């Protein structure tokens, strides 16, 4: 089996070429830059082949990356666990009103708004604002991370992440002694460091192409589990009766960025690893005959040079073949094609520009759905204790539910990983979106029922739904928009959703002022809006997927007709199945036709 066959089976995207383009997508570099293009811009670092690095070192790199992702990638999402510690320490307590202090409320409104906002100077509101800013920044920072990663490589990106985490830890450790409010910028820097170290680790899936899915699953699992770091700290804080203060914890936490810095300098690659397509292209473009050979008069010398080049090329091809494994290419190709056909939406907008794609209902509906779901998720994480305090009128019961949530959040992320893969690979996109809408609606209903079983059921579904939702949105984007514009389009979806999450402050204010701390009306409003948008999204995708499937059947029929009646080509050309010279099938023909009809 040739390396070209392996490209078909191992690459995560289907080759396509925009109308009028002469360059094969195989020759394009997979970019992490959401605002750039698939071109080799001047100054960008060039990737390295995994076979050029010893196997033991690649194993260590994957292991080290999983460790620092576990301790730093998504630590800020453990906010619900550290919030009680901050309240116990009296953070923003000075922002409470005299009446609230007199009533000795467990957490006052301005604490909730900041630690999240009536006027940004009031304790509870300020705490939530801190998380809101961190959550928004985590999404928005994906834009510059991609650019830095493409231009300077994963090592520089990882070092920037380590510096950001260091600043965040120092600000948080000494916040009580500083003359300004250091808690919000401290948590912000912790949030910014996560994407820099996490996103720069994605390229490590190319260290072992055979196990790229497993490596990504390990990194994603580490990211989800990292939210438990603050949970473990809170347990230690409570076990020591507050002796292990936030200052001591965050000074000790400085070991994490120090570890990241050391690993980046001494072990991690300075450039990203090549994708399978780039490896194959390297071999195919390594011609044993060079134009410079004509300038050499001695033919024996020319022959020796060509033999040496051919041997080098064969050696590289052998190493790449060993790297990719021995599974039959035809079988893998059939498996990948089967998965794509099952989705029902593969290639819907492939071949279109990002500007054209974002004007379609495909983009508008998934963006609205993402904005609403992300707002619901972050609102619940930030206010779970105060919500259940009101629903049950029992602060101690709310604390128990909060504690269960803190433990379930990272566990749910790990448990759901294999099931997410099964769902996305073996069901249609319409089914996946329907499942998301159904679970989200169930979570919303359970969240407003004042029963203990409902509260725990809500949390169990929530922790399983959260990773499925995030993965499904990226899967939808890849299948519908394609990898050529994936960074731009998906980055824009997440960026808009993150920016609009600032509305959480308004939701907090409405809950406190308009609904007298009752979270049910806000939850019902969000549930209703998400359900309406979800139904519209599912209905649209269902209708369009059937149209795509019908077009696929029509093309297969025309291709069969071409094979049975090779002299007949007029009817086939009508569907774009024959290339311009009339002697082969264009891999982009179907997608270009879909782009015109979508």
C-alpha positions in Angstrom: 0.0 0.0 0.0 1.4 3.4 -1.0 1.7 6.4 1.3 -0.9 8.2 -0.8 -3.4 5.6 0.2 -2.5 6.1 3.8 -3.2 9.8 3.5 -6.8 9.0 2.6 -7.2 6.9 5.7 -5.2 8.9 8.3 -6.0 12.5 7.5 -8.8 14.1 9.5 -10.2 16.0 6.5 -11.2 15.3 3.0 -9.0 16.9 0.3 -10.8 19.7 -1.6 -9.8 22.5 -3.8 -11.6 25.8 -4.3 -12.7 26.7 -7.8 -9.8 27.9 -9.8 -7.2 26.7 -7.3 -4.3 24.6 -8.6 -2.9 23.7 -5.3 -3.9 20.5 -3.7 -5.1 20.7 -0.1 -2.6 18.0 0.7 0.1 20.5 0.3 -1.5 22.9 2.7 -0.3 23.3 6.2 -2.9 22.7 8.9 -3.1 25.9 10.8 -4.1 26.7 14.4 -4.6 30.3 13.4 -8.3 31.2 13.4 -7.7 34.5 11.6 -5.2 33.3 9.0 -5.3 31.0 6.0 -3.8 27.7 5.0 -0.7 29.3 3.6 2.9 29.3 4.7 3.2 32.9 5.8 6.7 34.3 6.0 8.2 33.9 9.4 6.1 30.9 10.4 8.1 28.0 12.0 8.2 24.9 9.9 6.9 21.6 11.4 9.0 18.5 12.1 8.3 14.8 11.2 7.6 12.6 14.2 10.0 9.9 12.8 12.9 12.4 13.3 12.4 12.4 17.1 13.2 9.3 19.2 10.1 7.3 20.3 11.0 7.6 24.0 11.2 11.3 23.8 7.8 11.5 22.0 6.3 9.3 24.8 7.7 11.7 27.4 6.3 14.7 25.6 2.8 13.3 25.6 3.1 12.3 29.2 4.5 15.7 30.3 1.7 17.5 28.4 -1.0 15.4 30.0 0.5 16.3 33.4 0.6 20.1 32.9 -2.8 20.1 31.2 -4.1 18.3 34.3 -2.8 21.0 36.6 -3.3 24.1 34.5 -5.4 23.8 31.3 -8.9 24.4 32.8 -8.3 25.0 36.5 -10.4 28.2 36.5 -13.5 26.1 35.7 -13.2 24.7 39.2 -14.5 28.1 40.4 -17.5 26.6 42.2 -15.1 24.7 44.4 -12.8 27.6 45.4 -15.6 30.2 45.8 -16.6 28.9 49.3 -12.9 29.3 50.3 -12.9 32.9 49.1 -16.1 33.6 51.0 -14.7 32.1 54.1 -11.7 34.3 53.8 -14.0 37.3 53.6 -13.1 38.3 50.0 -15.2 41.3 49.0 -17.0 41.2 52.4 -16.3 44.9 52.7 -18.6 45.5 49.7 -21.7 44.2 51.6 -24.3 46.7 52.8 -24.7 47.4 56.5 -28.0 45.7 56.5 -26.5 42.5 55.0 -23.7 42.5 57.5 -26.2 43.1 60.3 -28.3 40.1 59.1 -25.1 38.1 58.8 -26.0 36.7 55.4 -23.7 33.9 54.2 -23.1 35.7 51.0 -24.3 39.2 50.0 -25.3 40.4 46.6 -22.1 42.4 45.8 -20.0 39.4 46.8 -22.0 37.2 44.5 -21.5 39.5 41.6 -17.8 40.2 42.1 -16.4 36.7 43.6 -20.2 38.2 40.3 -22.6 43.5 39.8 -24.7 46.2 40.6 -22.1 48.9 40.0 -18.9 46.8 40.1 -18.2 48.1 43.6 -20.7 46.1 45.6 -19.5 40.6 47.7 -21.3 37.7 45.9 -21.8 39.7 42.6 -18.1 40.5 42.5 -17.2 36.9 42.8 -19.3 35.9 39.8 -17.9 38.8 37.8 -14.4 37.3 38.4 -15.5 34.0 36.9 -17.4 35.6 34.1 -14.4 37.6 33.0 -12.2 34.5 33.2 -14.6 32.3 31.2 -15.0 34.9 28.5 -11.3 35.5 28.3 -10.6 31.7 27.9 -12.8 31.7 24.8 -11.6 35.0 23.3 -7.9 34.3 23.8 -8.1 31.3 21.4 -7.8 33.9 18.6 -4.3 35.2 19.4 -3.2 31.8 20.6 -3.6 30.3 17.1 -1.6 33.1 15.6 1.3 32.8 18.1 1.3 29.1 17.7 1.6 29.2 13.9 4.2 31.9 13.9 6.4 31.0 16.9 5.7 27.4 17.6 4.3 25.4 20.6 7.3 26.1 22.9 6.8 29.9 22.8 3.1 29.4 23.3 3.7 27.1 26.3 6.2 29.6 27.9 3.7 32.4 27.5 1.1 30.2 29.3 3.6 29.5 32.1 4.3 33.3 32.5 0.6 34.1 32.6 -0.1 31.4 35.2 2.8 32.7 37.3 1.4 36.3 37.2 -2.1 35.0 38.1 -0.8 32.9 41.1 1.3 35.8 42.5 -1.6 38.3 42.2 -4.0 35.9 43.9 -1.5 35.0 46.6 -0.8 38.7 47.6 -4.3 40.1 46.7 -5.1 40.8 50.4 -1.9 42.9 50.7 -2.1 44.8 47.4 -3.6 48.3 47.3 -5.9 47.4 44.4 -8.4 44.7 43.6 -6.0 41.9 42.4 -8.5 39.0 42.6 -10.1 39.7 39.2 -6.8 40.2 37.2 -5.3 37.3 39.1 -8.0 34.9 38.0 -7.9 36.4 34.5 -4.2 35.5 34.1 -4.9 32.0 35.4 -7.6 31.7 32.7 -5.4 33.1 29.9 -2.6 30.7 30.7 -4.8 27.6 30.2 -5.4 28.0 26.4 -1.8 28.7 25.8 -0.6 25.4 27.3 -3.7 23.4 26.2 -4.0 24.4 22.5 -0.3 24.2 22.0 -0.5 20.5 23.0 -2.9 19.5 20.3 -0.1 19.0 17.8 1.3 16.2 20.0 -1.5 14.0 18.5 0.8 13.7 15.5 3.6 12.1 17.5 1.9 8.8 17.1 -0.6 9.1 14.2 -2.0 5.6 14.9 -3.1 6.8 18.3 -3.9 10.4 17.6 -7.5 10.0 18.9 -6.3 8.4 22.1 -3.8 11.2 22.7 -6.4 13.9 22.1 -8.8 12.1 24.4 -6.1 12.0 27.2 -5.4 15.7 26.7 -9.1 16.5 26.8 -9.6 14.3 29.8 -6.7 16.2 31.6 -8.4 19.5 30.7 -11.7 18.4 32.2 -10.1 16.9 35.3 -8.1 20.1 36.0 -11.2 21.7 37.4 -10.7 19.4 40.4 -7.5 21.1 41.5 -9.5 23.8 43.4 -11.7 21.0 44.8 -8.7 19.3 46.3 -7.5 22.6 47.7 -10.8 23.3 49.3 -10.8 19.9 51.0 -7.3 20.6 52.4 -8.4 24.1 53.5 -11.4 22.6 55.4 -9.3 19.8 56.8 -6.8 22.3 58.2 -9.5 24.6 59.5 -8.4 27.4 57.2 -4.7 27.1 58.1 -3.7 26.4 54.5 -4.7 29.8 53.3 -5.1 30.9 49.6 -1.8 32.7 49.9 0.0 29.4 50.8 -1.8 27.5 48.2 -1.1 29.9 45.3 2.6 30.2 46.3 2.8 26.4 46.3 0.9 26.4 42.9 3.9 28.3 41.4 5.5 24.9 41.0 3.0 24.3 38.1 4.2 27.1 35.9 7.8 26.3 36.9 7.2 22.7 35.7 5.7 23.9 32.5 8.6 26.2 31.8 11.2 23.5 32.5 9.4 21.0 30.3 9.0 23.4 27.4 12.7 24.4 27.5 14.2 20.9 27.9 11.8 18.5 26.4 9.0 19.9 24.3 9.4 20.5 20.5 10.1 24.1 19.4 8.0 23.4 16.3 4.8 21.5 15.7 4.8 17.9 14.4 3.9 17.4 10.8 0.5 16.0 10.0 0.1 12.8 8.0 -0.6 14.8 4.8 2.6 16.8 5.3 4.6 13.6 5.8 3.3 12.1 2.6 3.9 15.2 0.7 7.5 15.3 1.9 8.1 11.9 0.4 6.3 12.5 -2.8 8.1 15.8 -3.5 11.5 14.3 -2.7 12.5 13.5 -6.3 15.8 11.6 -6.8 16.4 13.6 -10.0 17.3 17.3 -9.5 17.6 20.0 -12.1 21.1 20.7 -10.9 22.1 17.2 -12.2 22.3 18.6 -15.7 25.2 20.8 -14.6 27.4 17.8 -13.7 29.3 16.3 -16.6 30.4 13.1 -14.9 27.5 10.7 -15.3 28.8 8.3 -12.6 28.7 11.2 -10.1 25.2 12.0 -11.2 24.1 8.4 -10.8 25.7 8.2 -7.3 23.9 11.3 -6.2 20.6 10.1 -7.5 21.1 6.7 -5.9 21.9 8.4 -2.6 18.7 10.5 -2.9 16.6 7.5 -3.8 18.0 5.6 -0.8 17.3 8.6 1.5 13.7 8.8 0.1 13.1 5.1 0.6 14.4 5.3 4.1 12.1 8.2 5.0 9.2 6.4 3.3 9.9 3.3 5.4 10.0 5.3 8.6 6.8 7.1 7.8 5.1 3.7 6.9 6.2 2.3 10.3 4.9 5.5 12.0 1.5 5.2 10.4 1.1 1.5 11.2 0.1 -1.5 9.1 -3.7 -1.3 8.9 -5.0 -1.8 5.4 -5.6 1.5 3.8 -8.7 0.5 1.8 -10.4 -0.7 5.0 -9.6 2.6 6.8 -10.8 4.6 3.8 -14.1 2.7 3.8 -14.4 3.3 7.6 -13.8 7.0 7.2 -16.2 7.3 4.3 -18.8 5.5 6.3 -18.5 7.9 9.2 -18.8 10.9 6.9 -21.8 9.5 5.2 -23.5 8.8 8.5 -23.1 12.5 9.6 -25.4 13.6 6.8 -23.8 17.0 6.7 -20.2 16.4 5.6 -19.1 18.9 3.0 -22.2 21.1 3.3 -20.2 24.3 2.9 -16.8 23.0 2.0 -15.2 25.1 -0.7 -16.8 28.3 0.4 -15.0 31.2 1.9 -15.4 32.0 5.6 -17.2 35.2 4.7 -19.8 33.3 2.7 -20.2 30.6 5.4 -21.0 33.0 8.2 -23.9 34.4 6.3 -25.7 31.1 6.1 -28.2 29.6 8.6 -25.6 26.8 9.2 -23.5 29.4 11.1 -26.2 31.7 12.5 -28.2 28.9 14.2 -25.2 27.1 15.7 -23.9 30.4 17.0 -27.1 31.3 18.7 -27.4 27.8 20.1 -23.8 28.0 21.4 -24.3 31.5 22.9 -27.3 30.3 24.9 -25.9 27.0 26.0 -22.6 28.5 27.1 -24.4 31.2 29.0 -26.5 28.6 30.8 -23.5 26.5 31.6 -21.4 29.3 33.0 -24.4 30.8 34.9 -25.0 27.5 36.6 -21.4 27.0 37.5 -21.1 30.4 39.0 -24.4 30.4 41.0 -25.1 26.8 41.9 -24.9 27.3 45.6 -27.0 30.5 45.7 -29.6 28.9 43.4 -30.1 25.8 45.6 -30.0 27.9 48.7 -33.1 29.8 47.5 -34.8 26.7 46.0 -34.5 24.6 49.2 -34.4 27.5 51.6 -31.6 25.5 53.3 -28.0 26.7 53.0 -26.5 23.4 54.4 -28.4 21.4 51.7 -27.1 23.8 49.1 -23.6 23.3 50.3 -24.0 19.5 50.1 -25.2 19.7 46.5 -22.4 22.1 45.7 -19.9 19.7 47.1 -21.3 16.9 45.0 -21.1 19.1 41.9 -17.5 19.9 42.6 -16.6 16.2 42.6 -18.8 15.2 39.7 -17.6 17.9 37.3 -14.2 16.4 36.5 -15.4 12.8 36.9 -18.2 13.4 34.4 -15.7 14.8 31.9 -13.6 11.6 32.1 -16.5 9.2 32.0 -18.1 10.8 29.0 -15.0 10.8 26.7 -15.4 7.3 25.1 -19.2 7.7 24.8 -18.7 11.0 23.0 -16.6 9.4 20.4 -19.1 6.6 19.8 -21.9 9.1 19.4 -20.1 11.4 17.0 -18.7 8.6 14.9 -21.8 6.4 14.7 -24.7 8.7 14.5 -25.9 11.5 12.3 -25.3 15.2 13.1 -29.1 15.6 13.3 -29.3 12.9 16.0 -26.4 14.5 17.9 -28.0 17.9 17.9 -31.4 16.4 18.9 -29.7 14.7 21.8 -28.1 18.0 22.9 -31.4 19.8 22.8 -33.2 17.0 24.7 -30.5 16.8 27.4 -30.3 20.5 27.8 -34.1 20.8 28.1 -34.1 18.0 30.7 -31.4 19.7 32.7 -33.4 23.0 32.6 -36.6 21.2 33.8 -34.8 19.4 36.6 -33.1 22.6 37.7 -36.3 24.3 38.7 -37.9 21.3 40.6 -37.5 21.8 44.3 -36.7 18.1 45.0 -33.4 16.6 46.1 -33.5 13.8 43.5 -34.1 16.5 40.8 -31.0 18.5 42.0 -28.7 15.5 41.9 -30.1 14.3 38.6 -29.6 17.8 37.2 -26.0 17.7 38.2 -25.3 14.2 36.8 -26.8 15.2 33.4 -25.0 18.5 33.5 -21.5 17.1 34.0 -22.0 14.5 31.2 -23.6 17.1 28.9 -20.9 19.8 29.1 -18.1 17.9 27.4 -20.5 16.4 24.8 -21.8 19.9 24.0 -18.3 21.4 23.5 -17.1 18.5 21.4 -20.3 18.3 19.3 -20.0 22.0 18.3 -16.4 21.6 17.1 -17.4 18.4 15.3 -20.3 20.2 13.6 -18.0 23.0 12.5 -15.5 20.6 11.0 -18.1 18.6 9.1 -20.1 21.5 7.9 -17.6 24.3 7.3 -14.4 22.2 6.6 -10.9 22.4 8.0 -9.8 25.1 5.5 -11.9 27.7 7.4 -12.3 25.8 10.7 -10.1 28.1 12.7 -11.8 31.3 11.5 -15.4 30.0 11.7 -15.2 28.0 14.9 -13.0 30.6 16.6 -15.6 33.2 15.7 -18.4 31.1 17.2 -16.6 30.6 20.5 -15.4 34.2 20.6 -18.9 35.6 20.1 -20.3 33.2 22.7 -17.6 34.2 25.1 -18.2 37.9 24.7 -22.0 37.6 25.1 -21.4 35.7 28.3 -20.9 39.1 29.9 -24.7 39.1 30.0 -24.3 36.9 33.0 -23.9 40.0 35.1 -27.2 41.3 33.9 -28.8 37.9 34.7 -27.3 38.1 38.3 -28.7 41.6 38.7 -32.1 40.5 37.4 -32.2 37.5 39.7 -31.4 39.7 42.8 -33.3 42.9 42.0 -36.2 41.9 39.8 -37.0 38.3 41.0 -35.8 38.8 44.7 -33.1 36.1 44.5 -35.4 33.6 42.8 -33.3 31.8 40.1 -36.3 30.0 38.5 -37.5 32.8 36.2 -34.1 33.3 34.7 -33.6 29.6 34.2 -37.0 29.2 32.6 -36.3 32.1 30.2 -32.9 30.6 29.2 -34.5 27.2 28.8 -37.2 28.5 26.6 -34.9 30.5 24.3 -32.5 27.5 24.0 -35.3 25.1 23.2 -36.7 27.4 20.5 -33.3 27.9 18.9 -32.5 24.2 19.3 -35.6 23.1 17.6 -34.9 25.5 14.7 -31.4 24.2 14.4 -32.4 20.5 14.4 -35.2 21.2 11.9 -32.9 23.0 9.5 -30.1 20.4 9.7 -32.6 17.6 9.3 -34.0 19.1 6.1 -30.6 20.0 4.6 -29.0 16.7 5.5 -31.7 14.9 3.5 -31.0 17.1 0.6 -27.3 16.3 0.8 -28.0 12.6 1.0 -30.2 12.8 -2.0 -27.5 14.5 -4.0 -25.0 11.9 -2.9 -27.3 9.1 -4.2 -27.8 11.0 -7.5 -24.0 11.3 -7.9 -23.4 7.7 -7.1 -26.0 6.8 -9.8 -24.2 9.0 -12.3 -20.8 7.5 -11.5 -22.3 4.0 -11.9 -23.7 5.1 -15.2 -20.2 6.5 -16.2 -18.6 3.1 -15.4 -21.2 1.1 -17.3 -21.4 3.5 -20.3 -17.9 5.2 -20.5 -18.8 6.9 -23.8 -21.6 8.9 -22.2 -20.2 11.9 -20.3 -22.6 14.8 -21.0 -25.1 13.8 -18.3 -22.3 13.2 -15.8 -20.7 16.5 -16.4 -23.9 18.1 -15.4 -23.3 17.0 -11.9 -19.7 18.1 -11.8 -18.4 14.5 -11.5 -15.8 14.8 -14.3 -12.8 17.0 -14.3 -12.2 19.7 -16.8 -10.2 17.4 -19.0 -13.0 14.8 -18.9 -10.8 11.9 -17.7 -11.3 11.6 -14.0 -13.5 12.3 -11.0 -12.8 15.5 -9.1 -12.6 15.1 -5.3 -14.0 18.6 -4.9 -16.8 18.3 -7.4 -19.4 17.2 -4.9 -18.5 19.8 -2.4 -18.4 22.6 -4.9 -21.9 21.6 -6.1 -23.1 21.5 -2.5 -21.7 24.9 -1.9 -23.8 26.2 -4.8 -27.0 24.5 -3.6 -26.7 25.1 0.1 
